Amino acid sequence: MPLFTDINQQDKNYLFLKGGSGISPDERFLITRKLEQPGLKTYFGQAGVNFSLATYHLFQAGAGILQEEITGENTGTQFLLNVSYRYRF
């Protein structure tokens, strides 16, 4: 079975890059610290692949890094890995 199955499925088969800085207000565990010390910096980067098998099976895999200032002198780094599966019907 070929990895990329159908010309109509090509919108589901792609590589992606994401990057940014700052903390989203939706990150409730991180936003409290950011509100207390607004000068802290945060950077994020991620790369991955999204692909389909057959018509209904969608997969995604990615890896990334989150670098953040915890205090003015200390930094923290998180390495992120994700794998997901979706069934479309």
N, C-alpha and C positions, 0 to 999 in steps of 0.2 A: 504494500500500500504506500503510495507516495506521501511525503510529508505535506506538501501544498497540493491540495486535492483539486481545486476547481478555480477557474478564472474569476468566477463570481465571489469566491471566498477571499480574494486577495486583500480586501479591506480588513480582514481579521488576521492577516499574517504580516507582522512588521516588527522591527527593532525599535526600541525607544530609549531616550535619554531624558532624565528630569534633573533639574537643579534649582536651587533657590537659597534664600537666606531669610532669617527671621523665624518666628514661631507663630503658628496658626492659633487663633483663639480657641479652636476646637481641641487643641492638645491641653486638656485640663490639668495634667500633672506638671507640664512645663510652663504654662502661662502664668501661674502664680508667682514663680521665681522671676519671670520676665517683668511682671508688673512691679515687683518689689525693687528690682534693679534694672531699669530700662536700658542701660548702656551695654548690657551683655549681648554678644553676637552669637549667631547660630548659622551654620551652613549645612546644606544637604545636597547629595548627589546620588543618582540611581541610574542603572542601565539594565535593560532586560529584553526579552523577546515575547511576543504574543503570537500564537499560531493555532490553527484549527486542524483537526483530523476528522475526515468525513464532513458532514454538514452540521452536526449538532455538538461536537466536542471541542471546546475552546480551552486552551492551556496558556498559562503565563508563568514565566520564571524571571526573577530579577535579583540583583544584589546592589547594595548601596552603602553609604556611610553618612553618619550624622555627627558633625563636630560642633560642640557647643561650649561656651564659656559658662562655668558654674559659678565662679566668683571672678573678680577682676584679675586674679592671678592663676586660677585653676581652670583647666579645660577637661572635658570629657568626650570620649569618642564611642559611638555605637556603630557596630557593623550590622547591616540589615540583609536578610535573605527572605525571599518569598516565593512560594509556589502556589498556584491556584488552578482550579478546574471548574469550568462552568458547562452545564448542559443546556443547550438552547432548544426549545420546543415551540 
